């Protein structure tokens, strides 16, 4: 029954209000409150119960020394790729629970050959979980739900359990202000009553090693590392923007210097186009020499036209100049003859 209660508290199925319209007002109001409450995790297909986690043997025939999860949740679409859930009715001591956690760790450490012949953690051959970043690959997280119907005070048991299992869950501190949990078993605790009331979106989950209660998604995650990664990403993005801005500034300076050195036409005073500027630049010993390097295209064409006209007019002037002396000479002879 406690397992079923935990499944409903985490799943939080939504009622169909259209089918409850004829119910009493208080019933409909309760259903409406459940309908507008934060959603739970996954669908009913996301939950499996009484799942063997073999430390020896096989999935079908588990050997001794393994654990058995009361619930296994696979809801990657809601940020929970894999979560083991253990229900405690407060009859067991912290020492007995610590022994159970040893079995979870033993299962998490077990490696087998996968179908491709490569050795992997056994749990990865059954469930998909994205690889951790920066080499951080913790074991699947364990959620302990304390259902206080037995004689033991869960607060006392939780404090003792955290101390007894510290070697399993405590991460490695990094100077960036966060922990890494490679090879560790993250452990989160909560109370059944609180979880039923607030669901996974309520800040009623406490992860060993952290001082405050969080939502389930926050508790199973690594917000300090995420914040560190976000800061690093922001710093990198800022450096990239500064670098791009510096490149733009240098490019603008080069364009200004180039414009300042752009040739000016000696004929009309306009600046050369890029094509004209390129045309007057020397390209090699065997390249044709630019005839009018100080003129723009339009002025060059006018100059060439004027030169051709002058060349064509040259012979006519020469013939005319040769004809004039003959006439002068003829006139002189005639005057002599007449005289």
C-alpha positions as CSV (number, residue, x, y, z in Angstrom):
1,X,0.0,0.0,0.0
2,X,2.8,2.4,0.8
3,X,4.4,1.7,-2.6
4,X,1.1,2.5,-4.3
5,X,0.7,5.7,-2.3
6,X,4.2,6.8,-3.4
7,X,3.5,6.1,-7.0
8,X,0.3,8.2,-6.9
9,X,2.2,11.0,-5.0
10,X,4.9,11.1,-7.7
11,X,2.6,10.5,-10.7
12,X,-0.2,12.8,-9.6
13,X,-2.7,11.8,-12.3
14,X,-5.1,14.4,-13.4
15,X,-8.8,13.8,-12.9
16,X,-11.3,14.2,-15.8
17,X,-13.4,17.1,-14.6
18,X,-16.1,16.4,-17.2
19,X,-16.9,13.1,-15.6
20,X,-17.2,14.7,-12.1
21,X,-19.7,17.4,-12.9
22,X,-22.5,15.7,-11.1
23,X,-20.5,15.0,-8.0
24,X,-21.0,16.9,-4.8
25,X,-19.4,20.4,-4.6
26,X,-16.7,19.4,-2.2
27,X,-15.7,16.4,-4.3
28,X,-15.6,18.5,-7.5
29,X,-13.6,21.2,-5.7
30,X,-11.0,18.7,-4.6
31,X,-10.8,17.3,-8.1
32,X,-10.4,20.8,-9.5
33,X,-7.6,21.5,-7.1
34,X,-5.8,18.3,-8.2
35,X,-6.3,19.3,-11.8
36,X,-4.7,22.7,-11.5
37,X,-1.9,21.4,-9.2
38,X,1.7,21.0,-10.6
39,X,2.1,17.9,-12.8
40,X,3.8,14.8,-11.6
41,X,6.5,12.6,-13.2
42,X,5.9,10.6,-16.3
43,X,2.9,8.3,-17.0
44,X,1.8,5.1,-15.4
45,X,4.2,3.3,-17.9
46,X,7.1,5.2,-16.3
47,X,6.7,3.2,-13.1
48,X,7.8,-0.4,-12.3
49,X,7.6,-1.9,-8.8
50,X,9.6,-4.6,-7.0
51,X,12.5,-4.5,-9.4
52,X,15.5,-6.8,-8.7
53,X,18.9,-5.1,-9.0
54,X,21.3,-8.1,-9.1
55,X,24.8,-7.7,-7.7
56,X,25.3,-11.3,-8.8
57,X,23.5,-13.6,-11.2
58,X,21.4,-12.2,-14.1
59,X,18.4,-10.1,-14.5
60,X,16.2,-13.1,-14.8
61,X,17.9,-15.1,-12.0
62,X,19.4,-12.6,-9.6
63,X,21.9,-13.9,-7.1
64,X,22.4,-13.0,-3.5
65,X,23.7,-9.6,-2.3
66,X,21.7,-7.4,-4.6
67,X,19.0,-4.9,-3.9
68,X,15.3,-4.8,-4.8
69,X,13.9,-1.3,-5.6
70,X,10.4,-0.8,-4.4
71,X,9.9,1.6,-7.4
72,X,11.9,2.3,-10.5
73,X,10.9,5.5,-12.4
74,X,12.0,6.3,-15.9
75,X,10.7,9.7,-17.0
76,X,13.4,11.4,-19.1
77,X,10.9,13.7,-20.6
78,X,10.4,15.2,-17.1
79,X,14.1,15.4,-16.2
80,X,14.2,12.0,-14.4
81,X,15.9,9.5,-16.7
82,X,16.2,6.9,-13.9
83,X,15.3,7.0,-10.2
84,X,15.2,4.2,-7.7
85,X,12.7,4.6,-4.8
86,X,12.9,2.8,-1.5
87,X,10.0,3.0,1.0
88,X,10.6,2.8,4.7
89,X,7.7,2.5,7.2
90,X,10.0,3.5,10.1
91,X,10.4,0.0,11.5
92,X,14.0,-0.4,10.5
93,X,17.2,1.0,12.0
94,X,19.7,3.3,10.3
95,X,22.1,0.3,10.3
96,X,19.7,-1.9,8.4
97,X,19.0,0.8,5.9
98,X,22.7,1.4,5.5
99,X,23.1,-2.2,4.6
100,X,20.4,-1.8,1.9
101,X,22.3,1.2,0.5
102,X,25.4,-0.9,0.3
103,X,23.5,-3.3,-2.0
104,X,22.4,-0.4,-4.2
105,X,26.1,0.7,-4.5
106,X,27.2,-2.9,-5.2
107,X,24.7,-3.1,-8.0
108,X,25.7,0.3,-9.4
109,X,29.4,-0.8,-9.5
110,X,28.7,-4.0,-11.2
111,X,29.9,-4.2,-14.8
112,X,29.0,-6.7,-17.5
113,X,29.7,-7.2,-21.2
114,X,27.0,-5.6,-23.3
115,X,25.8,-6.9,-26.7
116,X,28.6,-5.1,-28.5
117,X,31.2,-6.8,-26.4
118,X,32.1,-3.7,-24.4
119,X,32.0,-3.7,-20.6
120,X,29.5,-1.3,-19.1
121,X,27.7,-0.8,-15.8
122,X,25.0,-3.4,-15.6
123,X,22.2,-0.9,-15.1
124,X,23.2,0.8,-18.4
125,X,22.3,-2.3,-20.3
126,X,18.7,-2.0,-19.1
127,X,18.1,1.7,-18.8
128,X,19.2,4.8,-20.8
129,X,20.7,7.7,-19.0
130,X,22.6,10.5,-20.6
131,X,26.3,10.6,-19.8
132,X,27.3,13.1,-17.2
133,X,29.4,16.0,-18.3
134,X,33.1,16.6,-17.4
135,X,33.5,13.0,-16.4
136,X,30.8,13.1,-13.8
137,X,29.0,9.7,-13.9
138,X,27.2,9.0,-10.7
139,X,25.2,5.8,-10.0
140,X,21.4,6.1,-10.4
141,X,19.9,8.2,-7.7
142,X,18.1,6.7,-4.8
143,X,15.0,8.3,-3.2
144,X,14.2,7.2,0.3
145,X,10.6,7.9,1.3
146,X,9.9,7.6,5.0
147,X,6.3,6.6,5.8
148,X,6.0,7.3,9.5
149,X,3.8,4.5,10.8
150,X,6.5,2.6,12.8
151,X,8.1,3.5,16.1
152,X,11.3,5.0,14.8
153,X,11.7,8.8,14.4
154,X,12.6,9.4,10.8
155,X,14.6,12.5,11.6
156,X,16.9,10.6,13.9
157,X,17.2,7.7,11.4
158,X,18.0,10.1,8.5
159,X,20.8,11.8,10.5
160,X,22.4,8.5,11.5
161,X,22.0,7.1,7.9
162,X,23.7,10.1,6.3
163,X,26.7,9.6,8.6
164,X,26.8,5.8,8.0
165,X,26.7,6.1,4.2
166,X,28.8,9.3,3.7
167,X,31.4,7.4,1.7
168,X,28.8,6.4,-0.8
169,X,27.2,9.8,-1.5
170,X,29.7,12.5,-0.7
171,X,31.1,14.2,-3.8
172,X,34.5,15.7,-4.5
173,X,34.7,19.5,-4.0
174,X,36.0,21.7,-6.8
175,X,37.3,25.2,-6.6
176,X,34.5,26.4,-8.8
177,X,32.1,26.0,-5.9
178,X,30.5,22.7,-6.7
179,X,30.8,18.9,-6.1
180,X,31.2,16.1,-8.6
181,X,29.7,12.7,-8.0
182,X,31.5,10.4,-10.3
183,X,31.0,6.8,-9.0
184,X,28.8,8.0,-6.1
185,X,25.3,7.2,-5.1
186,X,23.2,10.4,-4.7
187,X,20.6,9.9,-1.9
188,X,17.5,12.0,-1.4
189,X,15.1,11.7,1.5
190,X,11.5,12.9,2.0
191,X,8.4,12.1,4.0
192,X,5.4,10.3,2.5
193,X,3.0,12.8,4.0
194,X,4.9,15.8,2.6
195,X,5.3,14.1,-0.8
196,X,1.6,13.3,-1.1
197,X,0.7,16.8,-0.2
198,X,3.2,18.7,-2.4
199,X,4.3,16.2,-5.1
200,X,7.7,16.2,-6.8
201,X,7.4,20.0,-7.5
202,X,7.3,20.8,-3.8
203,X,10.4,21.8,-1.9
204,X,10.2,18.7,0.5
205,X,13.2,16.7,-0.7
206,X,16.5,16.7,1.1
207,X,19.7,15.5,-0.6
208,X,22.4,14.2,1.7
209,X,25.2,16.8,1.9
210,X,22.9,19.7,1.2
211,X,21.5,22.0,3.9
212,X,18.2,22.9,2.4
213,X,15.1,21.2,1.1
214,X,14.5,21.4,-2.7
215,X,12.1,20.1,-5.4
216,X,12.9,16.6,-6.6
217,X,14.4,17.9,-9.9
218,X,16.7,20.3,-8.0
219,X,17.6,17.6,-5.5
220,X,18.6,15.0,-8.1
221,X,20.5,17.6,-10.2
222,X,23.7,19.5,-9.6
223,X,22.6,23.2,-9.5
224,X,25.9,24.5,-8.3
225,X,27.8,22.9,-11.1
226,X,25.1,24.1,-13.5
227,X,25.5,27.6,-12.2
228,X,29.3,27.3,-12.5
229,X,28.9,26.0,-16.1
230,X,26.5,28.9,-16.9
231,X,29.0,31.4,-15.5
232,X,31.9,29.9,-17.5
233,X,29.7,29.9,-20.6
234,X,28.7,33.6,-20.0
235,X,32.4,34.5,-19.5
236,X,33.4,32.7,-22.7
237,X,30.5,34.4,-24.6
238,X,31.7,37.8,-23.2
239,X,35.2,37.1,-24.3
240,X,33.9,36.0,-27.8
241,X,31.9,39.3,-28.0
242,X,35.0,41.3,-27.0
243,X,37.1,39.5,-29.6
244,X,34.5,40.0,-32.3
245,X,34.2,43.7,-31.4
246,X,38.0,44.0,-31.6
247,X,38.0,42.4,-35.0
248,X,35.3,44.8,-36.2
249,X,37.3,47.7,-34.8
250,X,40.5,46.6,-36.6
251,X,38.6,46.0,-39.8
252,X,37.0,49.5,-39.6
253,X,40.4,51.0,-39.0
254,X,41.8,49.2,-42.0
255,X,38.9,50.3,-44.2
256,X,39.5,53.9,-43.0
257,X,43.2,53.7,-43.8
258,X,42.5,52.2,-47.2
259,X,40.0,54.9,-48.0
260,X,42.5,57.6,-47.0
261,X,45.0,56.2,-49.4
262,X,42.6,55.7,-52.3
263,X,43.9,57.5,-55.4
264,X,42.2,60.7,-56.7
265,X,41.7,61.3,-60.4
266,X,44.1,64.1,-61.6
267,X,41.5,65.0,-64.2
268,X,38.2,65.4,-62.4
269,X,39.1,64.9,-58.7
270,X,36.9,61.9,-58.0
271,X,38.2,58.9,-56.0
272,X,39.1,55.8,-57.9
273,X,36.7,52.8,-57.8
274,X,38.0,49.6,-56.4
275,X,38.2,48.2,-59.9
276,X,40.2,51.2,-61.2
277,X,42.5,51.1,-58.2
278,X,43.2,47.5,-58.8
279,X,43.8,48.1,-62.5
280,X,46.6,50.7,-61.9
281,X,48.5,48.5,-59.4
282,X,51.6,46.7,-60.8
283,X,51.0,43.0,-61.3
284,X,54.3,41.7,-62.8
285,X,57.1,42.4,-65.2
286,X,55.3,40.9,-68.1
287,X,52.0,42.8,-67.5
288,X,50.9,45.6,-69.8
289,X,51.8,49.1,-68.5
290,X,48.9,51.2,-67.5
291,X,48.9,54.2,-69.8
292,X,47.0,56.7,-67.6
293,X,47.5,55.7,-64.0
294,X,46.5,59.1,-62.6
295,X,43.1,59.2,-64.4
296,X,39.8,57.5,-63.5
297,X,38.1,55.4,-66.2
298,X,36.0,58.2,-67.6
299,X,38.9,60.6,-67.8
300,X,41.1,57.9,-69.2
301,X,38.6,57.2,-72.1
302,X,38.4,60.9,-72.8
303,X,42.2,61.2,-72.9
304,X,42.5,58.2,-75.2
305,X,39.9,59.7,-77.5
306,X,41.6,63.0,-77.6
307,X,45.0,61.4,-78.3
308,X,43.5,59.3,-81.2
309,X,41.9,62.4,-82.7
310,X,45.2,64.2,-82.4
311,X,47.0,61.4,-84.1
312,X,44.5,61.4,-87.0
313,X,44.7,65.1,-87.4
314,X,48.5,65.1,-87.5
315,X,49.1,64.0,-91.2
316,X,46.5,66.5,-92.5
317,X,48.3,69.4,-90.8
318,X,51.6,68.2,-92.2
319,X,50.2,68.0,-95.8
320,X,48.7,71.5,-95.4
321,X,52.0,72.9,-94.1
322,X,53.9,71.4,-97.0
323,X,51.4,72.8,-99.6
324,X,51.7,76.4,-98.4
325,X,55.4,77.0,-99.3
326,X,54.7,75.7,-102.9
327,X,52.0,78.3,-103.3
328,X,54.3,81.0,-102.0
329,X,57.0,79.9,-104.3
330,X,54.7,79.8,-107.2
331,X,53.5,83.3,-106.5
332,X,57.0,84.6,-106.4
333,X,57.9,83.1,-109.8
334,X,54.7,84.4,-111.4
335,X,55.5,87.9,-110.1
336,X,59.0,87.6,-111.5
337,X,57.6,86.4,-114.8
338,X,55.1,89.2,-114.9
339,X,57.7,91.6,-114.0
